[in-house]
Amino acid sequence: MLREIGGNNDLKRIPVGIVTTSNADEDMLTTYKDYTNCYITKLTGFDQFANVVRTTENFWISIVKLPSGDKR
């Protein structure tokens, strides 16, 4: 899926994040190579997961400047 997004001109500007239990460097490197923008690990429960979701949403919606419209 990551390669499809990264290889598609209509989709590749969509920020992609991975939430995983894997702490393996190989998994992280593979996902970054295949178009991941962030890799989040070690969530220990629902409260921590909800906090990460809120923080991630705030970052991508309120802080990051993303291109608007079609600029091809």
Biopython code that builds the backbone (N, CA, C, O; Angstrom):
import numpy as np
from Bio.PDB.StructureBuilder import StructureBuilder

atoms = [
    (1, "MET", "N", (0.817, -1.176, 0.000)),
    (1, "MET", "CA", (0.000, 0.000, 0.000)),
    (1, "MET", "C", (0.873, 1.257, 0.000)),
    (1, "MET", "O", (0.586, 2.209, -0.726)),
    (2, "LEU", "N", (1.926, 1.265, 0.801)),
    (2, "LEU", "CA", (2.803, 2.436, 0.857)),
    (2, "LEU", "C", (3.437, 2.721, -0.492)),
    (2, "LEU", "O", (3.523, 3.879, -0.901)),
    (3, "ARG", "N", (3.880, 1.693, -1.185)),
    (3, "ARG", "CA", (4.488, 1.886, -2.510)),
    (3, "ARG", "C", (3.462, 2.417, -3.511)),
    (3, "ARG", "O", (3.794, 3.245, -4.360)),
    (4, "GLU", "N", (2.218, 1.944, -3.415)),
    (4, "GLU", "CA", (1.159, 2.433, -4.295)),
    (4, "GLU", "C", (0.919, 3.926, -4.076)),
    (4, "GLU", "O", (0.804, 4.686, -5.037)),
    (5, "ILE", "N", (0.843, 4.340, -2.822)),
    (5, "ILE", "CA", (0.625, 5.754, -2.513)),
    (5, "ILE", "C", (1.801, 6.592, -3.005)),
    (5, "ILE", "O", (1.607, 7.608, -3.673)),
    (6, "GLY", "N", (3.019, 6.166, -2.677)),
    (6, "GLY", "CA", (4.208, 6.912, -3.065)),
    (6, "GLY", "C", (4.427, 6.973, -4.567)),
    (6, "GLY", "O", (5.043, 7.914, -5.068)),
    (7, "GLY", "N", (3.931, 5.982, -5.285)),
    (7, "GLY", "CA", (4.116, 5.948, -6.722)),
    (7, "GLY", "C", (2.979, 6.571, -7.515)),
    (7, "GLY", "O", (3.024, 6.608, -8.744)),
    (8, "ASN", "N", (1.959, 7.062, -6.819)),
    (8, "ASN", "CA", (0.799, 7.631, -7.487)),
    (8, "ASN", "C", (0.823, 9.146, -7.339)),
    (8, "ASN", "O", (0.760, 9.655, -6.219)),
    (9, "ASN", "N", (0.913, 9.875, -8.445)),
    (9, "ASN", "CA", (1.000, 11.337, -8.380)),
    (9, "ASN", "C", (-0.202, 11.980, -7.701)),
    (9, "ASN", "O", (-0.073, 13.055, -7.114)),
    (10, "ASP", "N", (-1.373, 11.341, -7.771)),
    (10, "ASP", "CA", (-2.559, 11.899, -7.139)),
    (10, "ASP", "C", (-2.579, 11.669, -5.627)),
    (10, "ASP", "O", (-3.283, 12.372, -4.902)),
    (11, "LEU", "N", (-1.820, 10.699, -5.155)),
    (11, "LEU", "CA", (-1.850, 10.333, -3.729)),
    (11, "LEU", "C", (-0.585, 10.646, -2.962)),
    (11, "LEU", "O", (-0.630, 10.743, -1.736)),
    (12, "LYS", "N", (0.543, 10.808, -3.635)),
    (12, "LYS", "CA", (1.825, 10.842, -2.921)),
    (12, "LYS", "C", (2.010, 12.039, -1.992)),
    (12, "LYS", "O", (2.927, 12.036, -1.171)),
    (13, "ARG", "N", (1.168, 13.055, -2.101)),
    (13, "ARG", "CA", (1.269, 14.187, -1.170)),
    (13, "ARG", "C", (0.500, 13.961, 0.131)),
    (13, "ARG", "O", (0.565, 14.791, 1.038)),
    (14, "ILE", "N", (-0.221, 12.854, 0.233)),
    (14, "ILE", "CA", (-0.971, 12.536, 1.447)),
    (14, "ILE", "C", (0.014, 12.089, 2.525)),
    (14, "ILE", "O", (0.768, 11.143, 2.299)),
    (15, "PRO", "N", (0.031, 12.739, 3.687)),
    (15, "PRO", "CA", (0.911, 12.285, 4.769)),
    (15, "PRO", "C", (0.483, 10.895, 5.256)),
    (15, "PRO", "O", (-0.704, 10.632, 5.450)),
    (16, "VAL", "N", (1.456, 10.023, 5.447)),
    (16, "VAL", "CA", (1.175, 8.656, 5.870)),
    (16, "VAL", "C", (1.931, 8.367, 7.153)),
    (16, "VAL", "O", (3.144, 8.560, 7.225)),
    (17, "GLY", "N", (1.215, 7.906, 8.160)),
    (17, "GLY", "CA", (1.832, 7.533, 9.427)),
    (17, "GLY", "C", (1.584, 6.069, 9.737)),
    (17, "GLY", "O", (0.544, 5.517, 9.379)),
    (18, "ILE", "N", (2.536, 5.445, 10.400)),
    (18, "ILE", "CA", (2.437, 4.050, 10.802)),
    (18, "ILE", "C", (2.390, 4.004, 12.328)),
    (18, "ILE", "O", (3.240, 4.590, 12.997)),
    (19, "VAL", "N", (1.397, 3.309, 12.872)),
    (19, "VAL", "CA", (1.322, 3.037, 14.309)),
    (19, "VAL", "C", (1.485, 1.538, 14.454)),
    (19, "VAL", "O", (0.714, 0.763, 13.888)),
    (20, "THR", "N", (2.499, 1.129, 15.218)),
    (20, "THR", "CA", (2.866, -0.288, 15.268)),
    (20, "THR", "C", (3.412, -0.674, 16.640)),
    (20, "THR", "O", (3.793, 0.180, 17.441)),
    (21, "THR", "N", (3.440, -1.959, 16.886)),
    (21, "THR", "CA", (4.096, -2.463, 18.089)),
    (21, "THR", "C", (5.549, -2.827, 17.810)),
    (21, "THR", "O", (6.313, -3.109, 18.733)),
    (22, "SER", "N", (5.930, -2.818, 16.521)),
    (22, "SER", "CA", (7.298, -3.206, 16.158)),
    (22, "SER", "C", (8.284, -2.096, 16.486)),
    (22, "SER", "O", (8.080, -0.932, 16.141)),
    (23, "ASN", "N", (9.342, -2.481, 17.152)),
    (23, "ASN", "CA", (10.416, -1.553, 17.476)),
    (23, "ASN", "C", (11.685, -1.902, 16.689)),
    (23, "ASN", "O", (12.773, -1.416, 16.996)),
    (24, "ALA", "N", (11.525, -2.752, 15.670)),
    (24, "ALA", "CA", (12.661, -3.228, 14.886)),
    (24, "ALA", "C", (13.123, -2.159, 13.900)),
    (24, "ALA", "O", (12.322, -1.609, 13.145)),
    (25, "ASP", "N", (14.414, -1.872, 13.915)),
    (25, "ASP", "CA", (14.982, -0.887, 12.994)),
    (25, "ASP", "C", (14.685, -1.234, 11.545)),
    (25, "ASP", "O", (14.406, -0.343, 10.742)),
    (26, "GLU", "N", (14.739, -2.515, 11.197)),
    (26, "GLU", "CA", (14.486, -2.940, 9.821)),
    (26, "GLU", "C", (13.062, -2.571, 9.381)),
    (26, "GLU", "O", (12.863, -2.105, 8.259)),
    (27, "ASP", "N", (12.078, -2.778, 10.257)),
    (27, "ASP", "CA", (10.700, -2.411, 9.928)),
    (27, "ASP", "C", (10.571, -0.905, 9.723)),
    (27, "ASP", "O", (9.919, -0.451, 8.782)),
    (28, "MET", "N", (11.194, -0.141, 10.605)),
    (28, "MET", "CA", (11.140, 1.313, 10.501)),
    (28, "MET", "C", (11.799, 1.793, 9.214)),
    (28, "MET", "O", (11.224, 2.613, 8.498)),
    (29, "LEU", "N", (12.981, 1.303, 8.912)),
    (29, "LEU", "CA", (13.684, 1.712, 7.697)),
    (29, "LEU", "C", (12.900, 1.347, 6.437)),
    (29, "LEU", "O", (12.847, 2.124, 5.484)),
    (30, "THR", "N", (12.295, 0.163, 6.441)),
    (30, "THR", "CA", (11.510, -0.267, 5.290)),
    (30, "THR", "C", (10.317, 0.654, 5.066)),
    (30, "THR", "O", (10.049, 1.056, 3.934)),
    (31, "THR", "N", (9.604, 0.989, 6.127)),
    (31, "THR", "CA", (8.418, 1.837, 5.945)),
    (31, "THR", "C", (8.803, 3.256, 5.537)),
    (31, "THR", "O", (8.108, 3.865, 4.723)),
    (32, "TYR", "N", (9.892, 3.796, 6.081)),
    (32, "TYR", "CA", (10.331, 5.130, 5.643)),
    (32, "TYR", "C", (10.768, 5.094, 4.173)),
    (32, "TYR", "O", (10.487, 6.027, 3.421)),
    (33, "LYS", "N", (11.443, 4.035, 3.768)),
    (33, "LYS", "CA", (11.859, 3.896, 2.373)),
    (33, "LYS", "C", (10.643, 3.817, 1.456)),
    (33, "LYS", "O", (10.677, 4.286, 0.319)),
    (34, "ASP", "N", (9.582, 3.226, 1.959)),
    (34, "ASP", "CA", (8.369, 3.018, 1.155)),
    (34, "ASP", "C", (7.317, 4.100, 1.379)),
    (34, "ASP", "O", (6.125, 3.846, 1.202)),
    (35, "TYR", "N", (7.738, 5.297, 1.765)),
    (35, "TYR", "CA", (6.872, 6.471, 1.772)),
    (35, "TYR", "C", (6.169, 6.815, 3.088)),
    (35, "TYR", "O", (5.200, 7.574, 3.060)),
    (36, "THR", "N", (6.596, 6.310, 4.207)),
    (36, "THR", "CA", (5.999, 6.709, 5.479)),
    (36, "THR", "C", (6.577, 8.045, 5.928)),
    (36, "THR", "O", (7.771, 8.297, 5.764)),
    (37, "ASN", "N", (5.728, 8.903, 6.497)),
    (37, "ASN", "CA", (6.176, 10.186, 7.025)),
    (37, "ASN", "C", (6.459, 10.146, 8.518)),
    (37, "ASN", "O", (7.226, 10.964, 9.026)),
    (38, "CYS", "N", (5.840, 9.190, 9.232)),
    (38, "CYS", "CA", (6.138, 9.039, 10.661)),
    (38, "CYS", "C", (5.885, 7.600, 11.084)),
    (38, "CYS", "O", (5.036, 6.908, 10.524)),
    (39, "TYR", "N", (6.641, 7.170, 12.085)),
    (39, "TYR", "CA", (6.611, 5.794, 12.588)),
    (39, "TYR", "C", (6.467, 5.874, 14.095)),
    (39, "TYR", "O", (7.376, 6.350, 14.775)),
    (40, "ILE", "N", (5.346, 5.419, 14.630)),
    (40, "ILE", "CA", (5.039, 5.548, 16.053)),
    (40, "ILE", "C", (4.966, 4.157, 16.681)),
    (40, "ILE", "O", (4.260, 3.282, 16.180)),
    (41, "THR", "N", (5.700, 3.956, 17.786)),
    (41, "THR", "CA", (5.730, 2.648, 18.453)),
    (41, "THR", "C", (5.442, 2.761, 19.944)),
    (41, "THR", "O", (5.304, 3.848, 20.507)),
    (42, "LYS", "N", (5.358, 1.582, 20.554)),
    (42, "LYS", "CA", (5.283, 1.416, 22.000)),
    (42, "LYS", "C", (4.077, 2.075, 22.649)),
    (42, "LYS", "O", (4.223, 2.755, 23.665)),
    (43, "LEU", "N", (2.897, 1.891, 22.088)),
    (43, "LEU", "CA", (1.685, 2.371, 22.737)),
    (43, "LEU", "C", (1.250, 1.317, 23.743)),
    (43, "LEU", "O", (1.084, 0.149, 23.391)),
    (44, "THR", "N", (1.064, 1.729, 25.009)),
    (44, "THR", "CA", (0.810, 0.751, 26.065)),
    (44, "THR", "C", (-0.651, 0.612, 26.454)),
    (44, "THR", "O", (-0.979, -0.212, 27.307)),
    (45, "GLY", "N", (-1.527, 1.385, 25.860)),
    (45, "GLY", "CA", (-2.937, 1.258, 26.196)),
    (45, "GLY", "C", (-3.758, 2.275, 25.429)),
    (45, "GLY", "O", (-3.224, 3.096, 24.684)),
    (46, "PHE", "N", (-5.081, 2.205, 25.626)),
    (46, "PHE", "CA", (-5.976, 3.077, 24.879)),
    (46, "PHE", "C", (-5.707, 4.552, 25.165)),
    (46, "PHE", "O", (-5.706, 5.358, 24.235)),
    (47, "ASP", "N", (-5.479, 4.926, 26.416)),
    (47, "ASP", "CA", (-5.237, 6.337, 26.747)),
    (47, "ASP", "C", (-4.010, 6.881, 26.017)),
    (47, "ASP", "O", (-4.040, 7.993, 25.489)),
    (48, "GLN", "N", (-2.944, 6.105, 25.989)),
    (48, "GLN", "CA", (-1.736, 6.547, 25.278)),
    (48, "GLN", "C", (-2.000, 6.617, 23.780)),
    (48, "GLN", "O", (-1.547, 7.549, 23.116)),
    (49, "PHE", "N", (-2.738, 5.631, 23.235)),
    (49, "PHE", "CA", (-3.081, 5.649, 21.819)),
    (49, "PHE", "C", (-3.913, 6.891, 21.480)),
    (49, "PHE", "O", (-3.640, 7.567, 20.488)),
    (50, "ALA", "N", (-4.918, 7.192, 22.294)),
    (50, "ALA", "CA", (-5.776, 8.361, 22.057)),
    (50, "ALA", "C", (-4.954, 9.645, 22.109)),
    (50, "ALA", "O", (-5.179, 10.550, 21.305)),
    (51, "ASN", "N", (-4.011, 9.739, 23.035)),
    (51, "ASN", "CA", (-3.142, 10.910, 23.126)),
    (51, "ASN", "C", (-2.277, 11.056, 21.869)),
    (51, "ASN", "O", (-2.108, 12.163, 21.359)),
    (52, "VAL", "N", (-1.737, 9.951, 21.376)),
    (52, "VAL", "CA", (-0.923, 9.989, 20.155)),
    (52, "VAL", "C", (-1.785, 10.439, 18.976)),
    (52, "VAL", "O", (-1.334, 11.239, 18.157)),
    (53, "VAL", "N", (-3.005, 9.941, 18.881)),
    (53, "VAL", "CA", (-3.902, 10.342, 17.793)),
    (53, "VAL", "C", (-4.184, 11.839, 17.871)),
    (53, "VAL", "O", (-4.112, 12.529, 16.855)),
    (54, "ARG", "N", (-4.504, 12.350, 19.054)),
    (54, "ARG", "CA", (-4.764, 13.791, 19.218)),
    (54, "ARG", "C", (-3.531, 14.616, 18.868)),
    (54, "ARG", "O", (-3.638, 15.625, 18.171)),
    (55, "THR", "N", (-2.379, 14.202, 19.339)),
    (55, "THR", "CA", (-1.139, 14.929, 19.073)),
    (55, "THR", "C", (-0.799, 14.907, 17.591)),
    (55, "THR", "O", (-0.400, 15.925, 17.025)),
    (56, "THR", "N", (-0.959, 13.742, 16.961)),
    (56, "THR", "CA", (-0.674, 13.610, 15.536)),
    (56, "THR", "C", (-1.632, 14.463, 14.715)),
    (56, "THR", "O", (-1.218, 15.145, 13.778)),
    (57, "GLU", "N", (-2.900, 14.423, 15.068)),
    (57, "GLU", "CA", (-3.888, 15.246, 14.373)),
    (57, "GLU", "C", (-3.537, 16.727, 14.502)),
    (57, "GLU", "O", (-3.577, 17.457, 13.511)),
    (58, "ASN", "N", (-3.198, 17.173, 15.695)),
    (58, "ASN", "CA", (-2.822, 18.566, 15.911)),
    (58, "ASN", "C", (-1.610, 18.937, 15.054)),
    (58, "ASN", "O", (-1.583, 20.000, 14.435)),
    (59, "PHE", "N", (-0.619, 18.064, 15.021)),
    (59, "PHE", "CA", (0.585, 18.324, 14.226)),
    (59, "PHE", "C", (0.245, 18.478, 12.746)),
    (59, "PHE", "O", (0.611, 19.480, 12.132)),
    (60, "TRP", "N", (-0.456, 17.491, 12.160)),
    (60, "TRP", "CA", (-0.721, 17.500, 10.721)),
    (60, "TRP", "C", (-1.774, 18.529, 10.313)),
    (60, "TRP", "O", (-1.726, 19.035, 9.192)),
    (61, "ILE", "N", (-2.717, 18.849, 11.190)),
    (61, "ILE", "CA", (-3.785, 19.779, 10.835)),
    (61, "ILE", "C", (-3.444, 21.220, 11.209)),
    (61, "ILE", "O", (-3.745, 22.141, 10.449)),
    (62, "SER", "N", (-2.825, 21.425, 12.361)),
    (62, "SER", "CA", (-2.609, 22.783, 12.866)),
    (62, "SER", "C", (-1.207, 23.337, 12.647)),
    (62, "SER", "O", (-1.041, 24.552, 12.543)),
    (63, "ILE", "N", (-0.206, 22.485, 12.575)),
    (63, "ILE", "CA", (1.176, 22.964, 12.554)),
    (63, "ILE", "C", (1.809, 22.867, 11.172)),
    (63, "ILE", "O", (2.399, 23.834, 10.691)),
    (64, "VAL", "N", (1.691, 21.708, 10.531)),
    (64, "VAL", "CA", (2.350, 21.459, 9.250)),
    (64, "VAL", "C", (1.690, 22.265, 8.141)),
    (64, "VAL", "O", (0.465, 22.370, 8.087)),
    (65, "LYS", "N", (2.494, 22.826, 7.268)),
    (65, "LYS", "CA", (2.004, 23.516, 6.070)),
    (65, "LYS", "C", (2.019, 22.509, 4.929)),
    (65, "LYS", "O", (3.079, 22.026, 4.530)),
    (66, "LEU", "N", (0.823, 22.193, 4.402)),
    (66, "LEU", "CA", (0.678, 21.255, 3.303)),
    (66, "LEU", "C", (0.202, 21.996, 2.052)),
    (66, "LEU", "O", (-0.507, 22.996, 2.161)),
    (67, "PRO", "N", (0.580, 21.519, 0.876)),
    (67, "PRO", "CA", (0.124, 22.175, -0.347)),
    (67, "PRO", "C", (-1.385, 21.988, -0.510)),
    (67, "PRO", "O", (-1.942, 20.968, -0.102)),
    (68, "SER", "N", (-2.028, 22.973, -1.105)),
    (68, "SER", "CA", (-3.460, 22.844, -1.366)),
    (68, "SER", "C", (-3.686, 22.782, -2.868)),
    (68, "SER", "O", (-2.949, 23.394, -3.640)),
    (69, "GLY", "N", (-4.690, 22.055, -3.269)),
    (69, "GLY", "CA", (-5.043, 21.974, -4.672)),
    (69, "GLY", "C", (-4.061, 21.156, -5.485)),
    (69, "GLY", "O", (-3.115, 20.576, -4.952)),
    (70, "ASP", "N", (-4.300, 21.120, -6.769)),
    (70, "ASP", "CA", (-3.474, 20.362, -7.691)),
    (70, "ASP", "C", (-2.399, 21.257, -8.276)),
    (70, "ASP", "O", (-2.709, 22.187, -9.021)),
    (71, "LYS", "N", (-1.136, 20.991, -7.950)),
    (71, "LYS", "CA", (-0.024, 21.843, -8.399)),
    (71, "LYS", "C", (0.890, 21.120, -9.368)),
    (71, "LYS", "O", (2.090, 21.388, -9.406)),
    (72, "ARG", "N", (0.337, 20.204, -10.153)),
    (72, "ARG", "CA", (1.167, 19.469, -11.118)),
    (72, "ARG", "C", (1.532, 20.293, -12.264)),
    (72, "ARG", "O", (2.227, 19.824, -13.165)),
]
sb = StructureBuilder()
sb.init_structure("model")
sb.init_model(0)
sb.init_chain("A")
sb.init_seg("    ")
for serial, (resi, resn, name, xyz) in enumerate(atoms, 1):
    if name == "N":
        sb.init_residue(resn, " ", resi, " ")
    sb.init_atom(name, np.array(xyz, "f"), 0.0, 1.0, " ", f" {name:<3s}", serial, name[0])
structure = sb.get_structure()
